[in-house]
Amino acid sequence: MSLPRIDTVVTYPDGDLTSTGAVVHVEPLPDGRAAVLLDRTAFHPVDPVWPDQPADVGTLFVDGRSYAVVDAVVGATDGTVLHVGDAPVRTGTEGWAFVVCHLVEDAGGIEPGAAAVVRVEPERRRALSAGHTACHLASLALNEALSGLWTKDVPVDARGRPNFDQLAIVSSRILEGGSVDEYRIGKSLRKKGFAAADLAGLREEASAAVDRTLAAWIGGGADVSIVRDPGALGLGDRRRWRAELPGGAVEIPCGGTHLRSLTELSGADVRLELAETEGALALTMRTTAHLARPAAHLA
Ligand SMILES: [Zn+2]
């Protein structure tokens, strides 16, 4: 079997839940499972470098047999070795192929060249997409709510507000129907002009402001999409989340999956929590997304 020299074509950025393709490689793993590589897939894999959105689960069909895909992870290969989830190079590095590794317990009967169909479990995907869309909206709304705390010029977000989210984020986790973002406000952020001492007194007000902004945006029912450059359909190609918000479209780099419209949400809200840590403040934003109704195809 030979390893692929080109990226897996990914169709999940368009919201696809099923795809057809061919098996290109099967890699036995030390834990007894196997990684199945296809030329094309609708499966969203977790990216260990920035593991914000968890992997899809679902089923792989090959030669009339079905295989449960228990996990999916970003892999990288230079053509000689397949790194499953521990790529030694940055995504997009020249000379490397970035591939979706579909993990199955037993790949018996799966041969390269065989036709393959994948089916992603739709309810989990939809709940993760709702969580991811709400996460991006909440980060923009948080930037807006905290904009008055900056005393110096700093890089701004897609709406021109000081980009607290980008400057302070430590981790972001997308959940089914929500997200948890962790921010660290330490010496360097204070040096950049963030009035950290005023944050505690503003916490409740900021959280209410974020909720109001979210309500206005969701009420506007904006279209949401993932934008790719023409022909850039590989896993390692850059993609951008785009929302047609009132006041102008915004774009944020993003590798995840999203709803297609804010009309799919009935609302979203956040909880802001502040804690003192060693020499810094830790701000946690817990976002909850409420789906408007079951998707038509699930009803
Ligand atoms: Zn994202």
Boltz pocket constraint, residues with backbone or C-beta under 6 A from the ligand:
constraints:
  - pocket:
      binder: B
      contacts: [[A, 132], [A, 136], [A, 241], [A, 253], [A, 254], [A, 255], [A, 256]]
      max_distance: 6.0
